[in-house]
Protein backbone atom coordinates (compact mmCIF):
# COMPACT_ATOMS: atom_id res chain seq x y z
CA UNK A 1 0.00 0.00 0.00
CA UNK A 2 1.27 3.47 -0.84
CA UNK A 3 0.63 6.48 1.37
CA UNK A 4 1.51 9.93 -0.02
CA UNK A 5 1.58 13.05 2.14
CA UNK A 6 1.78 16.02 -0.23
CA UNK A 7 2.02 18.57 2.59
CA UNK A 8 5.23 17.13 4.06
CA UNK A 9 6.60 15.47 0.92
CA UNK A 10 6.56 12.00 2.45
CA UNK A 11 5.88 8.76 0.61
CA UNK A 12 5.45 5.57 2.61
CA UNK A 13 5.36 2.19 0.91
CA UNK A 14 4.34 -0.97 2.74
CA UNK A 15 4.82 -4.40 1.17
CA UNK A 16 1.68 -6.12 0.03
CA UNK A 17 0.98 -9.27 2.02
CA UNK A 18 -0.19 -11.02 -1.14
CA UNK A 19 3.31 -10.92 -2.64
CA UNK A 20 4.65 -13.27 0.02
CA UNK A 21 1.67 -15.58 -0.42
CA UNK A 22 2.12 -15.54 -4.20
CA UNK A 23 5.76 -16.52 -3.80
CA UNK A 24 4.84 -19.39 -1.47
CA UNK A 25 2.14 -20.68 -3.85
CA UNK A 26 4.48 -20.30 -6.82
CA UNK A 27 7.02 -22.55 -5.18
CA UNK A 28 4.42 -25.30 -4.87
CA UNK A 29 4.16 -25.62 -8.66
CA UNK A 30 7.37 -27.11 -10.08
CA UNK A 31 9.38 -25.40 -7.32
CA UNK A 32 9.78 -22.12 -9.23
CA UNK A 33 9.79 -18.70 -7.60
CA UNK A 34 7.57 -15.83 -8.72
CA UNK A 35 10.46 -14.25 -10.65
CA UNK A 36 11.24 -17.52 -12.42
CA UNK A 37 7.59 -17.90 -13.43
CA UNK A 38 7.78 -14.44 -15.00
CA UNK A 39 10.70 -15.55 -17.16
CA UNK A 40 8.98 -18.82 -18.10
CA UNK A 41 5.84 -17.02 -19.24
CA UNK A 42 7.87 -14.39 -21.13
CA UNK A 43 9.75 -17.14 -23.00
CA UNK A 44 6.54 -19.03 -23.83
CA UNK A 45 4.88 -15.81 -25.03
CA UNK A 46 7.88 -15.00 -27.23
CA UNK A 47 7.91 -18.47 -28.75
CA UNK A 48 4.17 -18.42 -29.49
CA UNK A 49 4.33 -14.97 -31.09
CA UNK A 50 7.34 -15.99 -33.19
CA UNK A 51 5.51 -19.14 -34.30
CA UNK A 52 2.43 -17.14 -35.26
CA UNK A 53 4.52 -14.63 -37.22
CA UNK A 54 6.28 -17.44 -39.12
CA UNK A 55 2.96 -19.17 -39.81
CA UNK A 56 1.43 -15.96 -41.20
CA UNK A 57 4.53 -15.32 -43.34
CA UNK A 58 4.59 -18.83 -44.80
CA UNK A 59 0.84 -19.11 -45.29
CA UNK A 60 0.68 -15.67 -46.84
CA UNK A 61 -2.24 -14.25 -44.87
CA UNK A 62 -3.19 -10.86 -46.18
CA UNK A 63 -5.29 -8.38 -44.25
CA UNK A 64 -8.84 -8.03 -45.52
CA UNK A 65 -9.61 -4.74 -47.19
C-alpha positions as CSV (number, residue, x, y, z in Angstrom):
1,X,0.0,0.0,0.0
2,X,1.3,3.5,-0.8
3,X,0.6,6.5,1.4
4,X,1.5,9.9,0.0
5,X,1.6,13.0,2.1
6,X,1.8,16.0,-0.2
7,X,2.0,18.6,2.6
8,X,5.2,17.1,4.1
9,X,6.6,15.5,0.9
10,X,6.6,12.0,2.5
11,X,5.9,8.8,0.6
12,X,5.4,5.6,2.6
13,X,5.4,2.2,0.9
14,X,4.3,-1.0,2.7
15,X,4.8,-4.4,1.2
16,X,1.7,-6.1,0.0
17,X,1.0,-9.3,2.0
18,X,-0.2,-11.0,-1.1
19,X,3.3,-10.9,-2.6
20,X,4.7,-13.3,0.0
21,X,1.7,-15.6,-0.4
22,X,2.1,-15.5,-4.2
23,X,5.8,-16.5,-3.8
24,X,4.8,-19.4,-1.5
25,X,2.1,-20.7,-3.8
26,X,4.5,-20.3,-6.8
27,X,7.0,-22.6,-5.2
28,X,4.4,-25.3,-4.9
29,X,4.2,-25.6,-8.7
30,X,7.4,-27.1,-10.1
31,X,9.4,-25.4,-7.3
32,X,9.8,-22.1,-9.2
33,X,9.8,-18.7,-7.6
34,X,7.6,-15.8,-8.7
35,X,10.5,-14.2,-10.6
36,X,11.2,-17.5,-12.4
37,X,7.6,-17.9,-13.4
38,X,7.8,-14.4,-15.0
39,X,10.7,-15.6,-17.2
40,X,9.0,-18.8,-18.1
41,X,5.8,-17.0,-19.2
42,X,7.9,-14.4,-21.1
43,X,9.7,-17.1,-23.0
44,X,6.5,-19.0,-23.8
45,X,4.9,-15.8,-25.0
46,X,7.9,-15.0,-27.2
47,X,7.9,-18.5,-28.8
48,X,4.2,-18.4,-29.5
49,X,4.3,-15.0,-31.1
50,X,7.3,-16.0,-33.2
51,X,5.5,-19.1,-34.3
52,X,2.4,-17.1,-35.3
53,X,4.5,-14.6,-37.2
54,X,6.3,-17.4,-39.1
55,X,3.0,-19.2,-39.8
56,X,1.4,-16.0,-41.2
57,X,4.5,-15.3,-43.3
58,X,4.6,-18.8,-44.8
59,X,0.8,-19.1,-45.3
60,X,0.7,-15.7,-46.8
61,X,-2.2,-14.3,-44.9
62,X,-3.2,-10.9,-46.2
63,X,-5.3,-8.4,-44.3
64,X,-8.8,-8.0,-45.5
65,X,-9.6,-4.7,-47.2
